[in-house]
């Protein structure tokens, strides 16, 4: 078992995008000179903690197989799962605190995207407060925040017209910046690495390591690479690695594949409490210079959504004639015939939007689920051995349509608490109880994050009344303008999103127009703009708990909603050649853009989104 040397890490060669094996070798060499000199005998003398998967051992017990071999183990003070705004903010803060006091703290960030920022997608217009906490001189350092927000507009769309609305004060963007969040995250990753954080992109965390008590977290296991579709090793097999830490911070973003199980296992949410979500679909366009208004922000309500469906559009004018536009739809919608992707195409075809886009070209496309539950949906933020930060915890401010500032702030708060526990108080040593970051929860409740989430806690659930968006608009205006959340009650969300879908027999199918291939496009053309790729002949990462449920339940009752709610064309019901006259459920996992919508909206809750091989998935640019 070996530990990183922070001093050595500060002077190392870049390992930002190397294959995992090469990065591990470089890390080992820094920590143990025997590796660099080729003295493998001396290297093997380093004690190792081995972790076995009982399921794998049972499967391959009768034959020698790489999957049964002990895993390599690496130890850190803090393991961070997810290289987004929250995870990188936490890593940076930890290293800054250590440098200020001339102390050592070893930090690793694992990110499933092929490079930092590759899986990051947002609007995005961000508040800079937390960034300034980390880097007061971020402008001089070259942070890619180039376009200040200069104008705010709100429109209500009918089928043909765009009517001006008063702009809600909580949506004011004065002082904010319109950015490509993927570019900002990439820059944060570079700064984290300069500070000595070990960055492992292309590395998916597939398991949580629990302590012997079953309730404390000791780290994570990265997934095996080079495993075929039948879960057997190929000639390219590379085993995953155990990354153990005194603390593990989960920063996986919305509906994290590990976090969802962690919350259930450790009961971090109270009975009856649940998260609610939206699906954001966006494109980045290059428009004609005469139509471009740098810094202009427009939000829309109404068309193409009906009064019972929560959602709205956004149009952000970036720098260099680029425009980021998209549609967010609450995943609590009822109609199984609704297709978020097709609704986005209808949004673009509206005269108000299409006039802007004519003569331009699409640069990028993407989709991502986002948290909308607010204060009522927050889980407990800490547990023995770790904590939840960022969108993994659910810190988006829905009325603001912003979460990046809260994600980064939560990472800073968690880092402050972690540093105090590990460095100042010496907690987490071998044999000691797992660290409980109670200070983090306390700091959170005294923070700007909690204050703003508390003030707007009743806005999103106010749209659940029989008045639909009209009731929500009236209450939201009253609450945000005058009450500021100062009421003695808290509205609750009605039901989990998957339970809100109603049988298809209650609705008429929606006939969506065909794409014109100028403004609107078919779904596979859009997916081709995500840069998505998955290694062939690997286990399908979209796992069905029961392979019969989709055909026997979701197809007859809900008309196969998977083929509509997925914004990447992953799911289809096709003719079953083996059973003429019947359908079978087909999963095109190679199309998956990692939005997590299927795991959230499947009415049977039969689809489990798990991580594919590290580095697989979208390769977002300018998003």
Secondary structure, 3 states (H helix, E strand, C coil): CCECCHHHHHCCCCCCCCCHHHHHHHHHHHHCHHHHHCCHHHHHCCCCCCCCCHHHHHHCCCCCCHHHCCCCEEEEEEEEECCCHHHHHHHHHHHHHHHHCCCCCCEEEEECCCCCCCCCCCCCEECCHHHHHHCCCCCCCCCCCCEECCEEEEEEECCCCEEEECCCHHHCCCCCEECCHHHHHHHHHHHHHHCCCEEEECCCEEEEEECCCCCCEEEEEECCEEECCCCCEEEEEECCCEEEEEEEEECCCCCCCCHHHHHHHCCCCCCCCCCCEEEEEEEEEECCHHHCCCCEEEEEEECCCCCCCCEEEEEEECCCCEEEEEEEEECCCCCCCCCHHHHHHHHHHCHHHHHHHCCCEEEEEEEEEEECCHHHHCCCCEECCEEECHHHCCCCECCCCECHHHHHHHHHHHHHHHHHHHHHCCCCCCCCCCCCCHHHHHHHHCCHHHHHHHHCCCCHHHHHCCCHHHHHHHHHHHHHHHHCCCCCCCCCCCCCHHHHCCCHHHCCCCCCCCCCCCCCCCHHHHHHCCCCECCCCCCCCEEECCCCHHHHHHHHHHCCCHHHHCCCCCEEEEECCCCCCCEEEEECHHHCCCCCHHHHHCCCCCEEECCCCCCCECCCCCC
